[in-house]
Amino acid sequence: MGAEAERTVERALGGRLWRMAGLAAVAGLAWVARDVPAQLGGRLAGARAERAARSPRFSDGTFHNRADTRTMVADPGRNVLRELLFGKQKRRPTAAVPLLRPAGPPADGTDRELSIVWYGHASALIEIEGRRVLVDPVWSERCSPSATVGPRRIHQPPVRLDELPPVDAVLISHDHYDHLDMATIQGLCANQSAPFLVPLGVGAHLDRWGVPAERIIELDWSESHKLDGLTVTATPAQHFSGRGLRRDGTLWSSWVVAGAHRRVFYTGDSGYFDGYAEIGAEHGPFDVTLMQIGAYDRAWPTIHMFPEEAVAAHLDLRGGLFVPVHWATFNLALHDWAEPVDRLWAEAKARDVRLAVPRPGERVVVDDPPAVDGWWQSIA
């Protein structure tokens, strides 16, 4: 074969290899993104869209906070992407996060019983007067529309999803991936019989994922649902929503869970705002508050609280025991892994706030909480 013929063959083979590589890349991307359409959830339509349009929170096709929170705060000279990729923050622990398997709840006084089991991040179980309310359950490996890319767990759930006890309700604060997880919802739909209480519009996601309509209860702020001796109320929060490119197509919420004798407040995700004092005046005092303390940054101060603001909100709410959530499990901001709880502990001591910082899986009996022992500091 002559030199020119050899070059022709090489060019042909090279072109074929490039085409094969391109096809392989496309196939790889398709495999990575195979679950993304379903993960994005549903959209407002029909009666659900008509109900959303009647909400005081809804205008011009989206839900709104009472204050404008859509603009990130400019920080001259700061490159957030560079900081994310090359920053010196210690955003992961140096050793395994200790996990506990929750022991059984106290056997006596169920009419006054109140315990919290924190599973990590914002996932928690409220055990109140003999009932169980599961909050923002996320059991997947990643909080992402993809099973192969996106923020990955720092620690595993302390129990499997199918090991949860029967629950009486599942509360969802908003539709972000670290609070609303398709696989977890589908698992709970199959293995539990409890209704899902969600903010307006979020039911569209559950519809798409196969949750029966009779198990979806959508609430606007200040609306309540009675459930076997409990009253669950959707209350304001200052945040946003969205699972794709479209933002604020569903509502976000905090929650009040009230029994005959005991009361619990859960922030969901929120910046600090005057609504906490209003919620405290209307629904408080609270025996315990579950307060978001992590994933803050000075670039987005209006949609996530700094730990010191969470303490101020707890006091506004007239809270008793403070249990921090939204930290330790997923790396979603630029601060050190342990910084939120270190700052919280210092502020709680300075303002004389009762505090419990459980390990994932640890049950906190609200009337007899464990002393704060700094367990996270040895692995930070």
C-alpha positions in Angstrom: 0.0 0.0 0.0 1.4 3.4 -1.0 1.9 6.3 1.4 -1.1 8.2 0.2 -3.4 5.1 0.5 -2.1 4.6 4.1 -2.9 8.2 4.9 -6.4 7.8 3.5 -7.0 4.7 5.6 -5.7 6.5 8.7 -8.0 9.4 8.1 -11.0 7.1 7.6 -10.2 5.2 10.8 -9.6 8.4 12.7 -12.9 9.8 11.6 -14.6 6.6 12.6 -12.9 6.6 16.0 -14.0 10.2 16.6 -17.6 9.3 15.6 -17.5 6.3 18.0 -16.1 8.5 20.8 -18.8 11.1 20.1 -21.5 8.4 20.2 -20.1 7.0 23.4 -20.0 10.5 25.0 -23.7 11.0 24.0 -24.6 7.6 25.4 -22.8 8.4 28.6 -24.6 11.7 29.0 -27.9 10.0 28.3 -27.2 7.4 31.0 -26.2 10.1 33.5 -29.4 12.1 32.7 -31.7 9.1 32.4 -33.7 10.0 35.6 -33.6 13.8 35.2 -37.0 14.3 33.5 -38.9 12.5 36.2 -36.8 14.1 39.0 -37.8 17.5 37.7 -41.4 16.7 38.8 -44.6 18.1 37.6 -45.9 21.6 36.8 -48.9 23.6 37.9 -52.0 22.8 35.8 -55.7 22.5 36.0 -57.4 22.9 39.4 -54.0 23.0 41.1 -53.0 26.0 39.0 -56.3 27.7 39.6 -55.9 27.3 43.4 -52.4 28.6 43.3 -53.6 31.7 41.4 -55.9 32.5 44.2 -53.1 32.6 46.8 -52.0 36.0 48.1 -48.5 34.8 47.6 -48.9 34.2 43.8 -48.7 36.8 41.1 -47.3 37.0 37.5 -47.1 33.2 37.4 -44.9 32.6 40.4 -44.9 32.6 44.2 -43.3 35.5 46.1 -41.8 36.3 49.5 -43.1 39.3 51.4 -39.6 40.9 50.8 -37.6 40.9 47.6 -35.0 38.1 47.9 -34.2 37.4 44.3 -30.8 39.2 44.0 -27.6 37.9 45.4 -25.6 40.4 47.4 -22.6 41.7 45.5 -19.2 41.1 47.1 -16.5 43.1 45.1 -13.3 41.1 44.5 -14.9 37.8 45.5 -15.0 34.9 43.1 -17.5 32.4 44.6 -16.8 29.7 41.9 -13.1 29.9 42.5 -13.7 29.7 46.3 -15.9 26.7 45.8 -13.3 24.9 43.7 -10.1 26.0 45.4 -11.1 27.4 48.8 -9.2 26.3 51.9 -12.4 25.7 53.9 -12.7 22.3 55.6 -16.0 21.4 54.1 -15.9 17.7 55.1 -15.1 16.0 58.4 -11.8 14.2 58.9 -13.4 11.0 60.0 -16.8 9.2 59.9 -19.8 11.0 61.3 -21.0 8.9 64.3 -24.4 7.3 63.7 -26.9 5.9 66.2 -29.9 3.7 65.9 -32.7 5.4 67.8 -33.9 3.5 70.8 -37.6 3.2 71.5 -39.6 6.2 72.7 -40.4 6.5 76.4 -43.1 4.1 77.4 -45.0 6.4 79.8 -47.0 9.5 79.5 -47.8 9.3 75.7 -50.3 12.2 76.0 -47.4 14.4 76.9 -44.6 12.6 75.0 -42.4 14.7 72.8 -39.2 13.5 71.1 -37.2 14.3 68.1 -35.1 11.9 66.0 -32.7 13.7 63.6 -31.6 11.5 60.7 -29.3 14.1 59.1 -29.6 17.3 57.1 -33.3 18.4 57.5 -34.8 14.9 57.8 -36.3 14.4 61.2 -39.1 12.5 63.0 -41.3 14.3 65.4 -42.8 12.0 68.0 -45.6 13.9 69.6 -48.4 12.7 71.9 -48.3 9.2 70.5 -48.1 10.3 66.8 -45.2 10.4 64.4 -44.6 13.2 61.8 -41.7 12.7 59.3 -40.2 16.0 58.1 -38.3 16.5 54.8 -37.1 12.9 54.3 -34.2 12.5 52.0 -32.6 9.0 51.9 -30.9 9.1 48.5 -27.1 9.2 48.1 -27.2 12.5 46.3 -29.5 15.6 46.5 -29.6 16.1 42.8 -31.7 15.3 39.7 -29.0 12.8 38.7 -27.9 9.7 40.6 -24.3 10.1 39.4 -23.5 13.8 39.8 -24.4 16.4 42.5 -23.9 16.8 46.2 -23.2 13.4 47.8 -23.9 12.3 51.3 -21.2 12.8 53.9 -22.8 10.1 56.1 -25.3 7.4 55.4 -28.8 7.5 57.0 -28.7 5.9 60.4 -31.6 3.6 59.5 -32.9 2.3 56.2 -36.1 3.9 54.8 -38.0 0.6 55.2 -36.9 0.5 58.9 -38.8 3.6 59.8 -41.8 3.0 62.1 -45.3 3.8 60.8 -45.8 7.5 60.5 -49.0 9.6 60.6 -47.9 12.3 58.3 -45.0 13.4 56.0 -44.3 17.1 55.8 -42.4 18.7 53.0 -41.1 22.3 53.4 -40.3 23.0 49.7 -39.3 21.3 46.5 -35.5 21.7 46.5 -33.6 18.4 46.1 -32.2 18.3 49.6 -35.7 18.5 51.0 -37.8 16.7 48.4 -36.4 13.4 47.0 -38.2 11.4 44.3 -36.9 8.0 45.4 -37.6 8.6 49.0 -41.2 9.8 48.3 -41.8 6.7 46.2 -40.4 4.5 48.9 -42.7 6.1 51.5 -45.6 5.8 49.2 -45.1 2.1 48.8 -44.2 1.3 52.5 -46.3 3.8 54.5 -49.9 4.8 54.4 -49.5 8.4 55.7 -50.6 11.5 53.8 -48.1 14.0 52.4 -48.6 17.6 53.6 -47.0 20.0 51.2 -47.0 23.7 50.2 -49.1 24.8 47.3 -48.0 23.4 44.0 -45.7 20.7 45.4 -48.4 18.2 44.9 -47.7 18.3 41.1 -44.4 16.6 41.8 -45.9 13.9 43.9 -48.6 13.4 41.2 -45.9 12.7 38.6 -44.2 10.3 41.0 -47.2 8.1 41.5 -48.6 9.3 44.9 -52.4 8.9 45.0 -54.3 12.1 45.0 -56.1 11.2 48.2 -52.7 11.2 50.0 -51.7 14.7 48.9 -52.7 17.6 51.1 -51.6 21.1 49.8 -51.7 24.1 52.1 -51.1 27.8 51.7 -49.6 29.8 54.5 -51.9 29.9 57.6 -53.9 26.9 56.4 -54.2 23.9 58.7 -55.0 20.2 58.5 -56.3 18.2 61.5 -54.8 14.7 61.8 -55.7 12.3 64.6 -55.4 14.8 67.5 -52.8 17.0 65.8 -53.2 20.2 64.0 -50.5 20.9 61.3 -50.3 24.4 60.0 -48.3 25.8 57.1 -46.6 29.0 58.2 -44.5 31.6 56.3 -40.8 31.2 55.4 -38.5 33.4 53.3 -36.9 31.3 50.6 -37.6 30.2 47.0 -38.3 27.0 45.1 -37.5 25.2 41.8 -36.2 21.9 40.6 -35.1 23.0 37.1 -34.5 26.3 35.3 -37.9 27.7 36.3 -38.0 29.3 39.8 -40.8 29.8 42.3 -43.4 27.7 40.6 -44.3 26.1 43.9 -44.6 27.6 47.4 -42.2 27.1 50.3 -43.2 26.9 54.0 -42.3 26.4 57.6 -44.5 24.2 59.7 -46.3 24.1 63.1 -47.2 20.7 64.6 -49.5 21.1 67.5 -51.0 18.5 69.8 -53.3 18.9 72.8 -50.4 19.8 75.0 -47.2 20.1 73.0 -46.0 22.3 70.1 -43.2 22.0 67.6 -41.9 24.4 65.0 -39.8 23.6 61.9 -38.2 26.3 59.8 -37.8 24.6 56.5 -35.3 26.8 54.7 -35.5 30.5 55.3 -33.7 33.7 55.8 -34.3 35.7 59.0 -37.5 37.8 58.8 -40.1 39.4 61.0 -42.5 36.5 60.3 -40.9 34.5 63.2 -42.2 36.9 65.8 -45.7 36.8 64.2 -45.6 32.9 64.2 -44.5 32.9 67.8 -47.3 35.3 68.8 -50.0 33.3 67.0 -48.8 29.7 67.5 -46.3 29.7 70.2 -44.8 29.1 72.7 -43.1 26.0 71.3 -41.6 23.2 73.3 -39.0 22.6 70.7 -37.9 24.3 67.4 -36.1 22.5 64.5 -34.0 25.3 63.1 -32.0 25.6 59.9 -28.4 26.5 60.7 -26.3 25.5 57.6 -25.7 26.3 54.0 -25.5 30.1 54.6 -23.3 32.6 52.9 -23.0 36.4 52.9 -23.8 36.2 49.1 -27.3 34.9 49.9 -28.2 36.3 53.3 -31.9 36.6 52.8 -32.7 33.0 52.0 -30.7 31.0 54.6 -30.1 32.0 58.2 -26.7 32.4 59.8 -26.6 30.5 63.1 -26.8 33.6 65.2 -30.0 34.6 63.3 -31.4 31.1 63.9 -31.0 31.7 67.7 -32.8 35.1 67.3 -35.6 33.4 65.3 -35.9 30.8 68.1 -36.3 33.5 70.7 -38.8 35.3 68.4 -40.8 32.1 68.2 -40.8 31.7 72.0 -39.1 28.4 71.6 -38.0 26.1 74.4 -35.4 23.6 73.3 -33.4 24.4 70.1 -32.5 21.4 67.8 -30.4 22.4 64.8 -31.0 20.8 61.4 -29.7 21.4 57.8 -26.1 20.7 58.5 -23.6 17.8 58.6 -25.0 15.7 55.7 -24.6 17.5 52.4 -21.9 20.0 51.4 -24.0 22.9 50.0 -22.1 26.0 50.9 -18.6 27.4 51.4 -18.3 27.4 55.1 -16.4 24.7 57.1 -18.4 21.6 57.9 -18.5 22.2 61.6 -18.8 26.0 61.5 -22.6 26.2 61.8 -22.8 24.2 65.0 -19.7 25.8 66.5 -21.3 29.3 66.0 -24.6 28.0 67.2 -23.2 26.6 70.4 -21.4 29.9 71.2 -24.5 32.0 70.5 -26.8 29.7 72.5 -24.6 30.0 75.5 -24.4 33.8 75.1 -28.2 34.1 75.0 -29.1 31.4 77.5 -30.9 29.2 75.0 -31.5 25.5 75.7 -29.7 23.5 73.1 -29.5 19.8 72.0 -27.1 18.7 69.2 -27.8 15.1 68.5 -25.8 12.7 66.4 -27.7 11.4 63.4 -30.1 8.8 64.6 -30.1 10.0 68.2 -33.5 10.5 69.9 -33.8 13.7 71.8 -36.5 13.6 74.6 -37.5 17.2 74.8 -38.1 17.2 78.5 -34.8 15.5 79.2 -32.4 16.4 76.4 -28.8 15.2 76.3 -26.1 17.7 77.3 -24.2 19.2 74.4 -20.9 17.4 74.4 -19.2 18.8 71.2 -19.1 15.3 69.6 -18.5 16.9 66.1 -15.3 18.7 67.2 -13.1 15.6 67.2 -13.8 14.9 63.5 -13.9 18.5 62.2 
